[in-house]
Amino acid sequence: MLSLKNKMRIFSALLLLCFLALGILVINKLEMVNSQSRIIATLWTPRLQAAAEMGIAAREYRISEALRIQSISEDMAEQSENDMKVNAGIFLSRLEAYRGLLKKNEASEKNRRN
């Protein structure tokens, strides 16, 4: 029969082994979280920023389009048409910037339809 002192040593050793196993498990999980956060920072964040810029450009184009529809004189119509061309160019450049962030095996919506 083991003495109380030996039982406490065995219990402490088992408890230490459990904490070591949990520590190793936590470190492995943290490595996975770290790798996923790197993917978010390097891949998804630039794409989200590009998509936000594209949304702003689309909003500006829609505003110029509405102004074109509501224009009451030739001068206003001409100015609105120029604004639409400029805003369309900005939107297309933002769209190309977004497509540039896609990997080769990923397809944009345009490529999926074709």
Backbone as a printed PyTorch tensor [residue, N CA C, xyz], in Angstrom:
tensor([[[  0.8350,  -1.1740,   0.0000],
         [  0.0000,   0.0000,   0.0000],
         [  0.8860,   1.2460,   0.0000]],

        [[  0.4700,   2.2270,  -0.7730],
         [  1.2410,   3.4630,  -0.9020],
         [  0.9210,   4.3960,   0.2590]],

        [[  1.9440,   5.1080,   0.6530],
         [  1.7220,   6.0760,   1.7190],
         [  1.0170,   7.2950,   1.1420]],

        [[  0.4950,   8.1140,   2.0130],
         [ -0.2050,   9.3320,   1.5910],
         [  0.7380,  10.2550,   0.8270]],

        [[  1.9870,  10.3210,   1.2530],
         [  2.9850,  11.1500,   0.5860],
         [  3.2090,  10.6790,  -0.8510]],

        [[  3.3220,   9.3930,  -1.0740],
         [  3.5070,   8.8490,  -2.4210],
         [  2.2650,   9.0300,  -3.2780]],

        [[  1.0970,   8.8720,  -2.6750],
         [ -0.1550,   9.0940,  -3.4130],
         [ -0.2360,  10.5430,  -3.8850]],

        [[  0.1540,  11.4790,  -3.0310],
         [  0.1270,  12.8930,  -3.4070],
         [  1.1530,  13.1810,  -4.5140]],

        [[  2.2980,  12.5370,  -4.4760],
         [  3.3000,  12.7010,  -5.5310],
         [  2.7640,  12.1750,  -6.8650]],

        [[  2.1380,  11.0140,  -6.8430],
         [  1.5660,  10.4420,  -8.0610],
         [  0.4510,  11.3420,  -8.5970]],

        [[ -0.3930,  11.8090,  -7.6840],
         [ -1.4820,  12.6950,  -8.0990],
         [ -0.9230,  13.9900,  -8.6900]],

        [[  0.0880,  14.5620,  -8.0740],
         [  0.7050,  15.7940,  -8.5780],
         [  1.3580,  15.5650,  -9.9450]],

        [[  2.0080,  14.4240, -10.1100],
         [  2.6270,  14.1010, -11.3900],
         [  1.5760,  13.9360, -12.4750]],

        [[  0.4650,  13.2630, -12.1720],
         [ -0.6240,  13.1130, -13.1500],
         [ -1.2460,  14.4620, -13.4840]],

        [[ -1.4140,  15.2900, -12.4800],
         [ -1.9680,  16.6220, -12.7020],
         [ -1.0280,  17.4470, -13.5850]],

        [[  0.2610,  17.3430, -13.3490],
         [  1.2450,  18.0350, -14.1710],
         [  1.2090,  17.5360, -15.6100]],

        [[  1.0970,  16.2290, -15.8010],
         [  0.9960,  15.6680, -17.1480],
         [ -0.2610,  16.1560, -17.8640]],

        [[ -1.3620,  16.2500, -17.1350],
         [ -2.6070,  16.7660, -17.7440],
         [ -2.4280,  18.2100, -18.1860]],

        [[ -1.8050,  19.0220, -17.3270],
         [ -1.5780,  20.4170, -17.6940],
         [ -0.6230,  20.5320, -18.8760]],

        [[  0.3790,  19.6900, -18.9420],
         [  1.2860,  19.6940, -20.0900],
         [  0.5490,  19.3210, -21.3800]],

        [[ -0.2980,  18.3030, -21.2990],
         [ -1.0670,  17.8940, -22.4790],
         [ -2.0030,  19.0070, -22.9190]],

        [[ -2.6770,  19.6470, -21.9750],
         [ -3.5680,  20.7640, -22.3300],
         [ -2.7720,  21.9380, -22.8980]],

        [[ -1.5900,  22.1930, -22.3580],
         [ -0.7430,  23.2660, -22.8740],
         [ -0.3290,  23.0190, -24.3080]],

        [[  0.0520,  21.7850, -24.6030],
         [  0.4360,  21.4360, -25.9700],
         [ -0.7640,  21.5820, -26.9120]],

        [[ -1.9300,  21.1500, -26.4690],
         [ -3.1410,  21.2810, -27.2780],
         [ -3.4650,  22.7450, -27.5470]],

        [[ -3.3500,  23.5820, -26.5280],
         [ -3.6340,  25.0080, -26.6840],
         [ -2.6380,  25.6510, -27.6450]],

        [[ -1.3720,  25.3000, -27.5320],
         [ -0.3630,  25.8700, -28.4370],
         [ -0.6570,  25.4750, -29.8800]],

        [[ -1.0650,  24.2370, -30.1150],
         [ -1.4140,  23.8090, -31.4670],
         [ -2.6150,  24.5860, -31.9940]],

        [[ -3.6150,  24.7820, -31.1460],
         [ -4.7960,  25.5370, -31.5750],
         [ -4.4440,  26.9990, -31.8380]],

        [[ -3.5760,  27.5730, -31.0190],
         [ -3.1590,  28.9530, -31.2460],
         [ -2.3770,  29.0990, -32.5420]],

        [[ -1.6060,  28.1070, -32.9040],
         [ -0.9030,  28.1410, -34.1870],
         [ -1.9000,  28.1560, -35.3450]],

        [[ -2.9900,  27.3830, -35.2050],
         [ -4.0080,  27.3690, -36.2480],
         [ -4.7180,  28.7290, -36.3180]],

        [[ -5.0340,  29.3130, -35.1610],
         [ -5.6710,  30.6290, -35.1380],
         [ -4.7370,  31.6700, -35.7520]],

        [[ -3.4680,  31.5900, -35.4470],
         [ -2.4940,  32.5260, -35.9930],
         [ -2.4090,  32.4100, -37.5120]],

        [[ -2.3920,  31.1950, -38.0240],
         [ -2.3080,  31.0270, -39.4800],
         [ -3.5810,  31.5320, -40.1620]],

        [[ -4.7240,  31.3030, -39.5460],
         [ -5.9700,  31.7940, -40.1310],
         [ -6.0490,  33.3240, -40.0730]],

        [[ -5.5420,  33.9160, -39.0060],
         [ -5.5540,  35.3790, -38.9270],
         [ -4.6060,  35.9880, -39.9500]],

        [[ -3.4970,  35.2930, -40.2560],
         [ -2.6110,  35.7700, -41.3190],
         [ -3.3150,  35.7200, -42.6730]],

        [[ -4.0990,  34.6760, -42.9020],
         [ -4.8560,  34.5790, -44.1540],
         [ -5.8550,  35.7190, -44.2500]],

        [[ -6.5280,  36.0080, -43.1500],
         [ -7.4910,  37.1120, -43.1430],
         [ -6.7890,  38.4280, -43.4360]],

        [[ -5.6520,  38.6470, -42.7860],
         [ -4.9470,  39.9230, -42.9420],
         [ -4.3650,  40.0980, -44.3380]],

        [[ -3.8670,  39.0090, -44.9290],
         [ -3.1930,  39.1570, -46.2230],
         [ -4.1060,  38.9380, -47.4120]],

        [[ -5.1790,  38.1890, -47.2390],
         [ -6.0340,  37.8480, -48.3700],
         [ -7.3780,  38.5700, -48.3160]],

        [[ -8.0840,  38.4100, -47.2160],
         [ -9.4610,  38.8970, -47.1720],
         [ -9.5770,  40.3860, -46.8930]],

        [[ -8.7200,  40.9220, -46.0590],
         [ -8.8180,  42.3500, -45.7600],
         [ -8.5870,  43.2190, -46.9980]],

        [[ -7.5610,  42.9570, -47.8090],
         [ -7.4280,  43.7630, -49.0350],
         [ -8.6250,  43.6060, -49.9810]],

        [[ -9.1790,  42.3950, -50.0330],
         [-10.3520,  42.1920, -50.8930],
         [-11.5550,  42.9740, -50.3730]],

        [[-11.7300,  42.9830, -49.0600],
         [-12.8450,  43.7390, -48.4880],
         [-12.6750,  45.2300, -48.7370]],

        [[-11.4510,  45.7210, -48.6120],
         [-11.1990,  47.1310, -48.8860],
         [-11.4680,  47.4580, -50.3540]],

        [[-11.0480,  46.5680, -51.2420],
         [-11.2960,  46.7930, -52.6710],
         [-12.7860,  46.7420, -52.9710]],

        [[-13.5060,  45.8330, -52.3230],
         [-14.9520,  45.7530, -52.5330],
         [-15.6520,  46.9990, -51.9950]],

        [[-15.1710,  47.5210, -50.8690],
         [-15.7550,  48.7500, -50.3260],
         [-15.5110,  49.9280, -51.2630]],

        [[-14.3000,  50.0150, -51.8050],
         [-14.0060,  51.0780, -52.7670],
         [-14.8590,  50.9360, -54.0190]],

        [[-15.0880,  49.7020, -54.4410],
         [-15.9380,  49.4550, -55.6030],
         [-17.3770,  49.8720, -55.3040]],

        [[-17.8420,  49.6080, -54.0820],
         [-19.1920,  50.0280, -53.6880],
         [-19.3390,  51.5360, -53.6820]],

        [[-18.3050,  52.2390, -53.2110],
         [-18.3370,  53.7060, -53.2170],
         [-18.3750,  54.2280, -54.6520]],

        [[-17.5720,  53.6260, -55.5220],
         [-17.5660,  54.0480, -56.9280],
         [-18.9160,  53.7740, -57.5840]],

        [[-19.5380,  52.6380, -57.2420],
         [-20.8620,  52.3280, -57.8080],
         [-21.8980,  53.3270, -57.3110]],

        [[-21.7980,  53.6970, -56.0380],
         [-22.7330,  54.6890, -55.4950],
         [-22.5810,  56.0130, -56.2200]],

        [[-21.3420,  56.4410, -56.4630],
         [-21.1130,  57.7000, -57.1740],
         [-21.6500,  57.6320, -58.6010]],

        [[-21.5060,  56.4810, -59.2390],
         [-22.0400,  56.3320, -60.5940],
         [-23.5600,  56.4200, -60.5790]],

        [[-24.1890,  55.7650, -59.6140],
         [-25.6570,  55.8220, -59.5330],
         [-26.1480,  57.2350, -59.2730]],

        [[-25.4070,  57.9770, -58.4770],
         [-25.7900,  59.3700, -58.2240],
         [-25.6930,  60.1770, -59.5130]],

        [[-24.5980,  60.0150, -60.2530],
         [-24.4680,  60.7670, -61.5110],
         [-25.5140,  60.3220, -62.5280]],

        [[-25.8840,  59.0470, -62.4730],
         [-26.9340,  58.5500, -63.3620],
         [-28.2820,  59.1850, -63.0140]],

        [[-28.5590,  59.2940, -61.7330],
         [-29.8160,  59.9340, -61.3090],
         [-29.8250,  61.4030, -61.6830]],

        [[-28.6890,  62.0590, -61.5510],
         [-28.6130,  63.4660, -61.9540],
         [-28.8220,  63.6140, -63.4540]],

        [[-28.3420,  62.6580, -64.2190],
         [-28.5550,  62.6950, -65.6700],
         [-30.0340,  62.5630, -65.9940]],

        [[-30.7020,  61.6730, -65.2950],
         [-32.1350,  61.4750, -65.5280],
         [-32.9170,  62.7300, -65.1540]],

        [[-32.4820,  63.3980, -64.1030],
         [-33.2150,  64.5620, -63.6140],
         [-32.7730,  65.8770, -64.2470]],

        [[-31.7880,  65.8380, -65.1240],
         [-31.3040,  67.0880, -65.7080],
         [-32.3840,  67.7040, -66.5950]],

        [[-32.4850,  69.0330, -66.4800],
         [-33.5550,  69.7280, -67.2050],
         [-33.0330,  70.5800, -68.3540]],

        [[-31.7200,  70.7140, -68.4430],
         [-31.1770,  71.4960, -69.5550],
         [-30.0730,  70.6930, -70.2400]],

        [[-29.6860,  71.1440, -71.4030],
         [-28.6240,  70.4710, -72.1550],
         [-27.2850,  70.5450, -71.4260]],

        [[-27.0340,  71.6910, -70.7940],
         [-25.7820,  71.8370, -70.0550],
         [-25.7150,  70.8600, -68.8830]],

        [[-26.8150,  70.7440, -68.1740],
         [-26.8590,  69.8010, -67.0480],
         [-26.7050,  68.3720, -67.5500]],

        [[-27.3450,  68.0700, -68.6720],
         [-27.2560,  66.7280, -69.2400],
         [-25.8290,  66.4170, -69.6680]],

        [[-25.1730,  67.3890, -70.2930],
         [-23.8020,  67.1800, -70.7410],
         [-22.8560,  66.9850, -69.5500]],

        [[-23.0380,  67.8180, -68.5240],
         [-22.2110,  67.6740, -67.3200],
         [-22.4520,  66.3170, -66.6630]],

        [[-23.7060,  65.8930, -66.6140],
         [-24.0350,  64.5960, -66.0170],
         [-23.4540,  63.4500, -66.8270]],

        [[-23.4870,  63.5710, -68.1420],
         [-22.8930,  62.5310, -68.9950],
         [-21.3820,  62.4300, -68.7500]],

        [[-20.7270,  63.5880, -68.6220],
         [-19.2920,  63.5760, -68.3310],
         [-19.0200,  62.9370, -66.9710]],

        [[-19.8390,  63.2880, -65.9770],
         [-19.6860,  62.6950, -64.6490],
         [-19.8910,  61.1800, -64.6980]],

        [[-20.8670,  60.7500, -65.4910],
         [-21.1150,  59.3150, -65.6170],
         [-19.9210,  58.6000, -66.2330]],

        [[-19.3130,  59.2020, -67.2540],
         [-18.1470,  58.5890, -67.8880],
         [-16.9750,  58.4910, -66.9100]],

        [[-16.7520,  59.5690, -66.1710],
         [-15.6640,  59.5660, -65.1900],
         [-15.9270,  58.5180, -64.1140]],

        [[-17.1580,  58.4970, -63.5820],
         [-17.4920,  57.5450, -62.5260],
         [-17.4940,  56.1060, -63.0290]],

        [[-17.8680,  55.8980, -64.2810],
         [-17.8060,  54.5510, -64.8490],
         [-16.3560,  54.0950, -64.9610]],

        [[-15.4800,  55.0040, -65.3540],
         [-14.0550,  54.6720, -65.4330],
         [-13.4760,  54.3310, -64.0680]],

        [[-13.8620,  55.1080, -63.0690],
         [-13.3940,  54.8240, -61.7010],
         [-13.9000,  53.4670, -61.2400]],

        [[-15.1890,  53.1870, -61.5050],
         [-15.7410,  51.9010, -61.0920],
         [-15.0230,  50.7440, -61.7800]],

        [[-14.7880,  50.8820, -63.0790],
         [-14.1050,  49.8070, -63.8010],
         [-12.6730,  49.6090, -63.3140]],

        [[-12.0010,  50.7000, -62.9570],
         [-10.6390,  50.5500, -62.4270],
         [-10.6690,  49.8560, -61.0680]],

        [[-11.6650,  50.1740, -60.2400],
         [-11.8070,  49.4890, -58.9410],
         [-12.1470,  48.0130, -59.1440]],

        [[-12.9640,  47.7320, -60.1380],
         [-13.3230,  46.3460, -60.4370],
         [-12.0930,  45.5560, -60.8850]],

        [[-11.2740,  46.1510, -61.7220],
         [-10.0530,  45.4770, -62.1640],
         [ -9.0770,  45.2810, -61.0020]],

        [[ -9.0290,  46.2660, -60.1020],
         [ -8.1630,  46.1200, -58.9210],
         [ -8.6400,  44.9470, -58.0620]],

        [[ -9.9590,  44.8090, -57.9340],
         [-10.5120,  43.6900, -57.1610],
         [-10.1950,  42.3640, -57.8510]],

        [[-10.3930,  42.3230, -59.1490],
         [-10.0950,  41.0870, -59.8900],
         [ -8.6120,  40.7350, -59.8020]],

        [[ -7.7640,  41.7470, -59.6970],
         [ -6.3410,  41.5030, -59.5440],
         [ -5.9990,  40.8300, -58.2190]],

        [[ -6.8710,  40.9880, -57.2290],
         [ -6.6420,  40.3530, -55.9340],
         [ -7.0960,  38.9000, -55.9020]],

        [[ -7.8300,  38.4700, -56.9240],
         [ -8.2800,  37.0820, -56.9730],
         [ -7.1240,  36.1820, -57.3980]],

        [[ -7.1280,  34.9810, -56.9060],
         [ -6.1170,  34.0210, -57.3150],
         [ -6.4860,  33.4500, -58.6750]],

        [[ -5.5600,  32.7680, -59.3100],
         [ -5.8070,  32.2490, -60.6510],
         [ -6.9370,  31.2400, -60.6970]],

        [[ -7.0980,  30.4230, -59.6700],
         [ -8.1440,  29.4050, -59.7010],
         [ -9.4910,  29.9440, -59.2420]],

        [[ -9.5460,  31.1940, -58.7840],
         [-10.8050,  31.8010, -58.4050],
         [-11.3720,  32.5690, -59.5830]],

        [[-12.6660,  32.6520, -59.6350],
         [-13.3080,  33.3400, -60.7520],
         [-14.1510,  34.4830, -60.2170]],

        [[-14.1280,  35.5860, -60.9480],
         [-15.0310,  36.6640, -60.6120],
         [-16.4190,  36.3090, -61.1530]],

        [[-17.3890,  37.0930, -60.8160],
         [-18.7620,  36.8080, -61.2670],
         [-18.8450,  36.8190, -62.7910]],

        [[-18.0900,  37.6860, -63.4420],
         [-18.0870,  37.7620, -64.9020],
         [-17.5870,  36.4430, -65.5090]],

        [[-16.5170,  35.8990, -64.9150],
         [-15.9510,  34.6600, -65.4480],
         [-16.8440,  33.4660, -65.1890]],

        [[-17.6230,  33.4920, -64.1320],
         [-18.5210,  32.3660, -63.8190],
         [-19.6610,  32.2640, -64.8160]],

        [[-20.1160,  33.4280, -65.2830],
         [-21.2630,  33.4180, -66.2140],
         [-20.8790,  32.9080, -67.5820]],

        [[-19.6330,  33.1080, -67.9660],
         [-19.2110,  32.7230, -69.3260],
         [-18.8840,  31.2730, -69.4340]]])
